Amino acid sequence: SPLLQQPLVTNMEFLSPSSSYLLSWRRCCLLLCVMLLMMMMLSFSDCVVGQATIVVDRSVILHNATSYIISANRNHVPQGETNLAGKLAKYGSIKPAFGQKRKMYRIGHGITDGRTDYSYMTGYHFRDEWGQNGPYPYDDIRNALNEAHTMDAEVIMVVNFGTGSPEEAGALVSYLNNVHDATRINQNLPPFNVKYFELGNEISWSTERGHDQYASTEIVYATRAKLFAAAMRANSSIPIQIGLVGGTNSNWYGNGWSGQATTVTNIINIMKTDVDFIIYHGYPSWPLSTDASPLPIMAQNTWNRNLLSRTIFPAIEAAMKGNNISSSHTIKVANTEYFTSLYQAGQRGTLEALYTADTMVTALNLDIFVANNFCFDHGDLADSLFFINNDPNNTTPIYATHKLVAESLRDLVVSINSSGLSTSSVKDQAGVTTVVESLSYVATIDANHAGVTLLIVNKFEQDQTASVSVLGSSSFLRASQNVLVGKQWSNTNMIQTSQPLSTLSNIVFPAASISIIDIVYQNQLTTTARATTTTTTTTTTSTGITTTTSSGSTTGKHDVTYLGCYLETDNNRSINAANMSHPQMYPQMCGDFCYAKGPYEIAAVENGVNCYCGNNIPANHPKEADSDCWMKCPGDSSSSCGGSAWRESVYCVTKCNGGSEEGGRG
């Protein structure tokens, strides 16, 4: 495609017949030779793509991989919905094998604030809709909650900020989460335990109802949002996380808002620890182009990555530091709506699937909390993600992308870099050039480091060739490439193929394709050496979690006993008198660290690699099922090192008040 070619010569002047002299035949021959040489160089340049290399360092763990990239917006109502049960079952059959091991289902958009450009979207008030099934988008909130339950999906709920109130937001959270909520008890329903909430949908946009009164600037918005957050947290029996809008689209601007770093700073200055994530919507075209040509769309996520890395994340870090917010409180970024904006009924093809996969790569590499595809269904078929003509058995390439990624990736994101990839360039509306590499990529591993899985997206319409190198690894037991091939951006269908790889050199990534490269190694990564112990006693609980007590003769080693899996309930780390991280974490390492720092009696391990110390388990931290702490320790795969959503594997160091669990409770 000419759009993706970078000219070797940018300015060439030819002599015209009106010149004062004519070229001699020798000069003509010389010019012809030069032109032939340039053609040979161009041909050679096109052939040397095999020199491109992707390098994975599996010893450098960046963060956990979130399964909330397998995610969709609701945006439909059951009334008149064709094959709803079949479509829910079909998407529900996709089970993420990594991270939190759950999908995300966003309940919001039209049913919240409402928009002034649609007469039927006047603002959603959940207490007015009991027993209703429409018209769009107003129906009983239990319908959406039941859909999420059917698909085994986590819920992120959008709160009506523009036409609602703090009281209404508190009542909504009470209905969803409060064990004593009278309305839900009268409906004979248990708590829904919704953990994630957004305050308003695109409320930075003047088209949203309530913008002019309650969100004319980010300062006006955040000041009112603090009242919402207080009411919501006061009415929840479980910890909740609250997100604020940072901008309407990928450019992080809003009508009347300062934009980008200033907006983020002002929000955090006001909200402080009352905000847990800041939201943008990752639609293309607005920053890069006002048209819908494919190249700017393929460049959008590169543009987003640059803005996030260079501007948004540093602004969050600086604002947290300026407000003395402890590092134990995290403020993440969430992409709660994205799509290509090419709305063509029944056509959800290669271009859209590539954009979906590239957005997933961005979210995984930058530790973005959620990447939420728009949308599951909408009432018209123009922006239905997964199904053609409402047929659960006639799925789109986007569905195939969600399924491929969900079933393939591993739990931890590790360092990955490249060299020699072919590139293209796009200018944004400000004239700034974004250089786009042909391949985008992310690498994931399991806690035992025995294998690496890469997600690699070829965004260009030409085959690309690259070698994959994994540092610290020798020969592999097996490797494979599972790929969705589109060939051209305009194709409505993608073909899925799979093949074993006998070598990691010169792997071909077909034009417009999404590849999973899975590598299993003979050798695990070299781990930190342990001290010699004289005795080791191991027992296994009914849930399969191994409890290990070790006593050794080496000075500085101390007994550790597994107490259980506990949930942090205040969104701020209570067991945190001292902390450290290590890529080869195991319970004994954490216990030795805590003893040396205190000595502390409690060692809590989270996210596989993080160790926290204290002298008791707070009484308001409930004990969860051992299976909820499903992460295996990188340095000891027989032991548990935490789980998702604030779950910690807690160990007693030395006797721990006689070794009993209750002795460690605060």
C-alpha positions in Angstrom: 0.0 0.0 0.0 1.4 3.5 -0.9 0.2 4.8 2.4 2.8 2.7 4.2 5.8 3.3 2.0 8.5 5.6 3.2 10.3 7.3 0.2 14.0 6.8 0.1 14.4 10.0 -1.9 12.2 12.9 -0.8 13.2 15.5 -3.3 14.5 14.8 -6.9 14.8 17.5 -9.6 14.9 16.4 -13.3 16.4 18.5 -16.0 13.8 19.8 -18.5 14.3 20.1 -22.3 14.5 23.8 -21.9 17.8 23.6 -20.1 20.8 25.3 -21.6 22.3 22.0 -22.7 21.2 18.5 -23.4 22.4 15.4 -21.5 25.0 13.5 -23.4 24.5 9.8 -24.0 27.1 9.2 -21.3 25.2 11.2 -18.8 22.1 9.4 -19.8 23.8 6.1 -19.2 25.1 7.3 -15.8 21.7 8.5 -14.8 20.2 5.1 -15.9 22.8 3.3 -13.8 22.1 5.4 -10.8 18.4 4.7 -11.2 19.0 1.0 -11.5 21.2 1.1 -8.4 18.4 2.9 -6.5 15.9 0.3 -7.6 18.2 -2.5 -6.4 18.6 -0.7 -3.1 14.8 -0.4 -2.8 14.4 -4.1 -3.6 17.1 -5.0 -1.1 15.5 -2.8 1.6 12.2 -4.6 1.1 13.9 -8.0 1.5 16.0 -7.4 4.6 13.0 -7.3 7.0 14.3 -10.5 8.4 16.9 -8.4 10.3 14.1 -7.2 12.6 14.3 -8.6 16.1 12.0 -8.7 19.1 13.8 -9.3 22.4 12.0 -10.5 25.5 13.6 -10.3 29.0 11.6 -12.7 31.1 13.6 -11.8 34.2 12.2 -8.3 34.3 8.6 -8.5 35.5 6.7 -5.2 34.9 3.3 -5.9 36.5 0.4 -8.3 36.4 -1.5 -8.9 33.2 -5.1 -7.8 33.5 -7.8 -10.0 32.0 -10.1 -6.9 31.9 -8.9 -6.3 28.3 -11.5 -9.0 27.6 -14.3 -6.5 28.0 -17.4 -5.0 26.4 -19.9 -2.3 27.0 -23.5 -3.3 27.4 -25.5 -0.5 25.7 -28.5 -2.5 24.9 -31.8 -3.5 26.5 -33.5 -6.9 26.4 -36.7 -5.6 24.8 -36.9 -6.8 21.2 -33.3 -8.2 21.5 -32.9 -11.1 19.0 -31.1 -14.2 20.3 -30.0 -12.4 23.5 -29.6 -15.6 25.5 -27.6 -17.2 22.7 -25.3 -14.1 22.4 -24.7 -13.9 26.1 -23.8 -17.6 26.2 -21.5 -17.3 23.2 -19.5 -14.4 24.6 -19.7 -15.9 28.1 -18.0 -19.0 26.7 -14.8 -17.0 26.4 -12.9 -17.6 29.7 -9.7 -15.6 30.3 -6.9 -17.9 31.3 -4.8 -15.2 32.8 -4.9 -12.3 35.3 -8.1 -12.0 37.2 -9.5 -14.7 35.0 -12.7 -12.8 34.4 -14.1 -10.5 31.7 -15.4 -7.0 32.4 -18.9 -5.8 31.5 -19.5 -2.1 31.5 -23.0 -0.9 32.3 -23.4 2.7 31.4 -23.1 5.1 28.5 -26.6 6.1 27.4 -28.4 5.0 30.6 -26.5 7.4 32.8 -26.3 11.2 32.2 -28.1 11.3 28.9 -27.2 13.4 25.9 -28.8 16.7 24.7 -28.6 15.6 21.0 -31.0 12.7 21.6 -34.4 13.4 22.9 -34.9 10.0 24.4 -31.7 10.1 26.5 -32.7 12.3 29.4 -30.8 10.7 32.3 -31.2 7.3 34.0 -32.5 7.0 37.5 -32.4 3.4 38.6 -35.2 3.6 41.2 -37.7 4.7 38.4 -37.1 1.7 36.2 -38.0 -1.4 38.3 -39.7 -3.9 36.1 -39.1 -1.9 32.9 -37.6 -3.3 29.7 -37.4 -0.2 27.6 -37.6 1.9 25.6 -33.8 2.2 24.9 -31.9 2.8 27.0 -34.1 2.7 30.1 -34.7 -0.7 31.7 -34.5 -2.5 35.1 -30.9 -2.4 36.3 -31.2 -6.1 37.3 -31.4 -7.0 33.6 -27.8 -5.8 33.0 -26.6 -7.3 36.3 -28.1 -10.7 35.3 -26.3 -10.5 31.9 -23.0 -9.9 33.7 -23.7 -12.9 35.9 -24.6 -15.1 33.0 -21.3 -14.3 31.3 -19.3 -14.5 34.6 -18.1 -11.0 34.1 -16.9 -8.3 36.6 -19.1 -5.2 36.4 -18.0 -1.6 36.0 -21.0 0.6 36.7 -21.4 4.2 35.3 -23.1 6.6 37.8 -25.5 9.3 36.6 -23.4 12.4 37.4 -25.1 14.9 35.1 -28.7 14.6 36.2 -28.2 12.5 39.4 -27.0 13.4 42.8 -24.7 12.2 45.6 -27.7 10.8 47.4 -28.8 8.8 44.4 -25.3 7.5 43.8 -25.1 6.4 47.4 -28.5 4.7 47.1 -27.3 2.9 44.0 -24.1 1.6 45.7 -26.2 0.6 48.7 -28.6 -1.4 46.5 -25.6 -3.1 44.8 -23.3 -3.7 47.8 -24.8 -3.0 51.2 -25.7 -6.2 53.1 -28.5 -4.3 54.9 -30.1 -2.6 51.9 -33.8 -3.0 52.3 -34.8 -2.7 48.7 -32.6 -5.5 47.6 -33.5 -7.7 50.6 -37.2 -7.2 49.8 -36.4 -8.5 46.3 -34.8 -11.6 47.9 -31.4 -10.9 46.2 -27.9 -11.2 47.7 -25.5 -8.3 47.3 -24.1 -7.9 43.8 -20.7 -6.8 45.1 -19.9 -4.3 42.3 -16.4 -3.0 42.8 -15.8 -0.5 40.1 -17.7 2.8 39.3 -17.3 5.7 36.9 -18.6 9.1 37.8 -20.4 10.2 34.6 -20.0 9.1 31.0 -18.0 11.5 28.8 -19.2 14.3 31.2 -16.3 16.5 29.9 -18.3 16.8 26.6 -20.8 19.7 26.4 -23.3 17.3 24.7 -23.7 15.4 28.0 -26.5 16.5 30.2 -25.2 18.3 33.3 -21.9 19.3 31.7 -22.6 23.1 31.8 -23.8 23.0 35.4 -21.7 20.4 37.0 -18.6 19.8 34.8 -17.9 23.0 32.9 -14.3 22.6 34.1 -12.4 19.7 35.7 -12.3 21.6 38.9 -16.1 22.0 39.0 -16.4 18.4 38.2 -13.9 17.0 40.7 -15.3 19.2 43.5 -18.7 17.7 43.1 -17.3 14.2 42.4 -15.8 14.2 45.9 -19.3 14.4 47.4 -20.4 11.5 45.2 -17.4 9.4 46.3 -18.0 10.0 50.0 -21.7 9.0 49.6 -20.8 5.9 47.6 -18.1 4.6 49.9 -20.3 5.2 53.0 -23.0 2.9 51.5 -20.8 -0.1 50.4 -20.1 -3.1 52.5 -17.0 -3.9 50.4 -14.1 -1.8 49.1 -15.0 0.0 45.9 -12.8 1.8 43.3 -14.0 5.1 41.7 -12.9 6.5 38.4 -13.2 10.1 37.2 -13.4 11.2 33.6 -10.0 12.7 32.3 -11.2 13.7 28.9 -13.7 12.9 26.2 -11.5 11.1 23.8 -7.9 9.9 23.2 -6.6 13.5 23.2 -7.6 13.9 26.9 -9.4 17.2 26.3 -13.0 18.3 27.1 -15.1 21.3 26.5 -13.9 24.0 28.8 -11.4 21.7 30.5 -7.7 22.5 30.8 -6.7 19.2 29.2 -4.1 16.5 29.6 -1.6 17.0 32.4 -3.3 20.0 33.9 -6.7 18.2 34.0 -5.2 15.2 35.7 -3.3 17.3 38.2 -6.4 19.3 39.1 -8.5 16.2 39.6 -6.0 14.5 41.9 -5.4 17.8 43.8 -9.1 17.8 44.7 -9.9 14.1 45.0 -6.6 12.8 46.5 -7.2 9.2 47.5 -10.9 9.4 46.6 -10.0 8.7 43.0 -8.7 5.2 42.0 -8.5 5.5 38.2 -8.8 8.2 35.6 -10.8 7.6 32.4 -10.3 8.2 28.7 -12.1 6.8 25.7 -9.7 5.4 23.1 -11.6 6.3 19.9 -9.4 7.1 16.9 -9.5 10.0 14.4 -9.9 12.9 16.7 -6.3 13.7 17.5 -4.8 12.3 14.3 -7.2 13.0 11.5 -10.8 14.1 10.9 -11.2 11.5 8.2 -11.6 7.8 8.7 -8.7 6.6 6.6 -7.1 3.4 7.8 -3.5 4.6 8.4 -4.3 7.2 11.1 -6.5 4.5 12.8 -3.6 2.1 12.8 -1.4 4.9 14.2 -3.8 5.9 17.0 -2.6 3.5 19.7 1.0 4.6 19.1 -0.1 8.2 19.5 -2.0 7.2 22.7 1.0 5.3 24.1 3.2 8.4 23.5 0.8 10.7 25.2 0.2 8.4 28.2 3.9 7.7 28.7 5.2 11.2 28.2 2.4 13.3 29.7 -0.4 11.5 31.6 1.5 9.0 33.7 4.1 11.6 34.8 1.3 14.0 35.7 -0.3 11.3 37.9 3.0 10.5 39.6 3.8 14.2 40.2 0.3 15.0 41.5 0.5 12.0 43.9 3.9 13.2 45.2 2.7 16.8 45.5 -0.3 15.7 47.6 1.8 13.3 49.7 -0.3 10.3 48.6 1.3 7.1 49.7 2.6 4.7 47.0 0.3 2.1 48.6 -2.6 3.9 46.9 -2.5 3.5 43.2 -4.2 5.8 40.6 -4.5 3.9 37.3 -5.7 4.8 33.9 -8.8 3.2 32.4 -9.9 3.0 28.7 -13.6 2.4 29.2 -14.7 2.8 25.6 -12.8 2.2 22.3 -13.5 1.3 18.7 -12.4 2.3 15.2 -15.5 4.7 14.7 -16.0 3.1 11.3 -19.7 2.2 11.9 -20.8 0.0 9.1 -23.8 -2.3 9.8 -22.8 -5.9 9.8 -19.2 -5.2 9.0 -16.8 -5.8 11.8 -13.8 -7.0 10.0 -10.0 -7.0 9.9 -9.4 -3.3 10.5 -11.6 -3.3 13.6 -10.0 -6.5 14.9 -6.5 -5.1 14.5 -7.4 -2.0 16.4 -8.9 -4.1 19.1 -5.7 -6.2 19.4 -3.5 -3.1 19.3 -5.5 -1.5 22.1 -5.1 -4.7 24.2 -1.3 -4.5 23.6 -1.3 -0.9 24.8 -3.3 -1.7 27.9 -1.1 -4.6 28.9 2.2 -2.8 28.3 1.2 0.3 30.2 -0.8 -1.4 33.0 -4.0 0.2 32.0 -6.8 -1.0 34.4 -9.3 -1.9 31.7 -9.7 -1.7 27.9 -13.4 -1.9 27.2 -14.7 -2.6 23.7 -17.7 -0.6 22.4 -20.1 -2.4 22.4 -21.8 -5.8 23.0 -24.9 -4.6 21.2 -26.8 -1.4 20.7 -30.3 -1.8 19.4 -29.1 -1.1 15.9 -26.5 -3.4 14.3 -24.1 -0.6 13.2 -21.8 -1.0 16.2 -22.4 -4.5 17.4 -19.0 -6.0 18.2 -19.3 -9.7 18.1 -22.3 -11.0 16.0 -23.5 -10.6 12.5 -27.2 -10.3 12.0 -27.8 -11.2 15.7 -26.6 -14.8 15.0 -24.6 -16.2 17.9 -23.0 -18.6 15.5 -22.0 -16.0 13.0 -19.2 -14.1 14.9 -16.9 -11.3 13.8 -13.1 -11.1 13.7 -13.4 -9.0 16.9 -15.0 -12.0 18.7 -12.2 -14.2 17.4 -9.6 -11.7 18.7 -11.2 -11.7 22.2 -11.2 -15.5 22.2 -7.7 -15.9 20.9 -6.2 -13.5 23.4 -8.3 -14.7 26.4 -7.2 -18.3 25.9 -3.5 -17.6 25.3 -1.9 -15.1 27.5 -0.1 -15.7 30.8 -0.2 -13.9 34.2 2.8 -11.5 34.3 3.9 -8.8 31.8 7.6 -8.8 31.2 10.1 -6.5 29.4 10.1 -6.5 25.6 11.8 -4.4 23.0 12.5 -4.4 19.2 14.9 -3.2 16.6 14.8 -3.0 12.8 11.0 -3.0 12.3 9.7 -1.3 9.3 7.8 2.0 10.0 5.4 4.5 8.7 4.6 8.1 9.7 1.4 10.0 10.3 1.0 13.7 11.2 -1.6 14.8 13.7 -3.7 17.9 13.4 -1.0 19.9 15.2 1.6 18.8 12.6 3.5 16.5 15.0 4.7 13.3 13.4 3.9 9.9 14.9 6.2 7.1 13.8 4.4 3.8 13.7 6.2 0.5 13.8 4.7 -2.3 11.7 4.4 -4.7 14.7 3.1 -4.0 18.2 3.8 -6.5 20.8 3.5 -7.6 24.5 5.1 -10.5 26.3 3.7 -12.5 29.2 5.0 -15.3 31.4 3.7 -17.6 34.2 5.1 -17.3 37.7 7.3 -20.4 37.2 9.0 -18.8 34.2 8.7 -22.0 32.2 7.2 -20.3 29.1 6.6 -17.1 27.3 3.5 -16.0 25.3 3.7 -13.0 22.9 0.8 -11.1 21.4 2.0 -9.5 18.1 -0.1 -7.4 15.8 1.0 -6.7 12.3 -0.8 -3.4 11.6 0.5 -3.1 8.0 -0.9 -4.6 4.7 2.5 -6.3 4.0 4.0 -9.4 5.5 6.6 -8.7 8.1 9.5 -10.9 9.2 11.2 -10.8 12.6 13.2 -13.0 14.9 12.2 -13.5 18.5 14.9 -13.7 21.1 14.3 -14.6 24.8 17.1 -13.6 27.2 18.3 -16.2 29.7 16.8 -19.1 27.6 18.4 -21.9 25.6 16.5 -24.5 23.6 12.8 -24.8 23.8 10.6 -27.8 24.1 8.0 -26.5 21.7 6.9 -23.3 20.1 3.9 -22.4 18.0 2.3 -19.5 16.1 -1.5 -19.2 16.2 -2.6 -16.4 13.9 -5.7 -14.5 12.7 -4.9 -13.4 9.1 -6.8 -10.6 7.4 -4.3 -9.8 4.6 -6.1 -6.4 3.9 -7.7 -3.8 6.1 -10.9 -3.9 4.2 -11.5 -7.7 4.6 -14.6 -8.5 6.6 -13.3 -12.0 7.5 -10.1 -13.3 9.0 -8.7 -16.8 8.7 -7.3 -18.5 11.8 -4.3 -20.9 11.3 -1.9 -22.6 13.6 1.6 -24.0 13.0 4.5 -25.3 15.1 7.8 -23.3 15.0 11.0 -25.2 14.6 13.0 -21.9 15.0 12.4 -18.4 16.4 14.4 -16.9 13.5 12.7 -15.1 10.7 9.1 -15.7 11.8 6.6 -14.4 9.2 3.8 -12.2 10.5 1.2 -12.1 7.7 -0.2 -8.9 6.4 -2.9 -7.4 8.7 -2.7 -10.2 11.3 -2.8 -11.0 15.0 -0.4 -13.6 16.2 0.1 -15.5 19.4 3.7 -16.9 19.7 3.8 -19.5 22.5 7.1 -20.8 23.7 7.7 -23.5 26.3 11.3 -23.9 27.6 13.2 -26.9 28.9 14.8 -24.7 31.6 13.1 -22.4 34.1 14.8 -19.1 34.6 17.6 -19.2 37.1 16.2 -18.3 40.5 17.8 -16.7 43.5 19.7 -19.3 45.6 18.1 -20.3 48.9 19.8 -21.1 52.1 20.1 -24.8 53.1 17.4 -26.0 55.5 17.6 -29.0 57.7 13.9 -29.9 57.8 10.9 -29.1 55.7 7.3 -30.1 56.6 4.6 -29.8 53.8 0.9 -30.3 54.1 -1.8 -29.6 51.5 -5.2 -28.2 52.3 -8.5 -29.3 50.8 -8.3 -26.4 48.3 -4.9 -27.5 47.0 -2.9 -24.7 48.6 0.4 -25.9 50.1 1.4 -24.9 53.6 5.1 -25.1 54.2 7.0 -24.7 57.5 10.7 -24.7 57.2 13.4 -24.5 59.9 17.0 -24.2 59.1 20.4 -24.1 60.6 21.5 -21.1 58.5 21.6 -17.9 60.5 18.9 -15.4 59.5 16.3 -18.0 58.3 13.0 -18.2 60.2 9.9 -20.4 60.1 6.9 -19.2 58.0 3.4 -20.7 58.3 0.6 -20.1 55.8 -2.4 -18.4 57.6 -4.7 -17.9 54.6 -5.9 -15.7 51.8 -7.1 -12.3 53.0 -8.8 -9.3 51.3 -7.7 -5.8 51.9 -10.9 -3.9 52.6 -9.9 -0.2 52.7 -8.2 0.3 49.4 -5.1 1.3 51.3 -2.6 -1.2 52.3 -2.9 -1.8 56.1 -0.1 -4.4 56.3 2.7 -2.1 55.2 5.1 -1.4 58.0 7.8 -2.4 55.5 7.7 -3.7 51.9 9.9 -5.0 49.0 9.5 -6.7 45.7 11.5 -9.4 44.0 11.0 -11.3 40.7 11.7 -14.6 42.4 9.5 -14.0 45.5 8.6 -16.9 47.8 7.2 -17.0 51.3 10.5 -17.7 53.1 12.1 -14.7 51.4 9.3 -12.4 52.5 9.4 -13.8 56.0 13.1 -13.3 56.3 12.8 -9.7 55.1 10.0 -8.9 57.6 11.9 -10.5 60.5 15.0 -8.5 59.6 13.0 -5.2 59.3 11.1 -5.6 62.6 11.1 -8.2 63.5 7.5 -8.3 62.2 5.2 -11.3 62.8 3.1 -11.1 59.6 4.4 -11.4 56.0 1.9 -10.8 53.3 2.6 -11.6 49.6 0.6 -10.0 46.8 0.7 -10.0 43.0 3.3 -12.8 43.0 6.3 -10.5 43.6 5.4 -8.0 46.4 6.1 -8.5 50.1 4.4 -6.5 52.9 5.1 -6.7 56.7 3.1 -6.0 59.8 2.3 -7.3 63.3 -1.4 -8.3 62.8 -4.1 -8.9 60.2 -6.7 -6.1 60.6 -9.9 -7.4 62.0 -11.9 -5.9 59.1 -9.9 -7.9 56.5 -12.0 -11.0 55.7 -10.5 -14.3 55.1 -11.2 -15.5 51.6 -11.2 -19.0 50.0 -7.6 -20.2 49.5 -8.4 -20.6 45.8 -8.8 -16.8 45.5 -5.1 -16.5 46.1 -4.3 -18.4 43.0 -0.9 -16.9 42.1 2.0 -19.3 42.5 5.2 -17.9 43.8 7.9 -17.3 41.2 10.5 -18.8 43.5 8.4 -21.6 44.8 5.5 -22.8 42.6 4.2 -25.0 45.4 3.3 -21.9 47.5 0.7 -19.1 47.1 1.7 -15.5 46.5 -1.6 -13.6 46.4 -4.4 -13.2 43.9 -6.4 -10.5 42.2 -8.2 -7.4 43.5 -6.4 -6.8 46.8 -6.0 -10.4 47.9 -2.9 -11.4 49.8 -1.4 -14.7 50.9 -0.6 -14.1 54.5 2.1 -16.0 56.4 3.1 -16.0 60.1 6.8 -15.4 60.8 8.3 -17.5 63.6 5.8 -18.4 66.3 3.3 -15.6 65.6 1.8 -15.5 69.1 1.8 -19.2 69.5 1.3 -20.0 65.8 -2.5 -19.6 65.8 -4.3 -17.6 63.2 -6.2 -15.6 65.8 -3.0 -14.6 67.4 -2.2 -12.5 64.4 -5.6 -10.7 64.2 -5.8 -7.0 65.1 
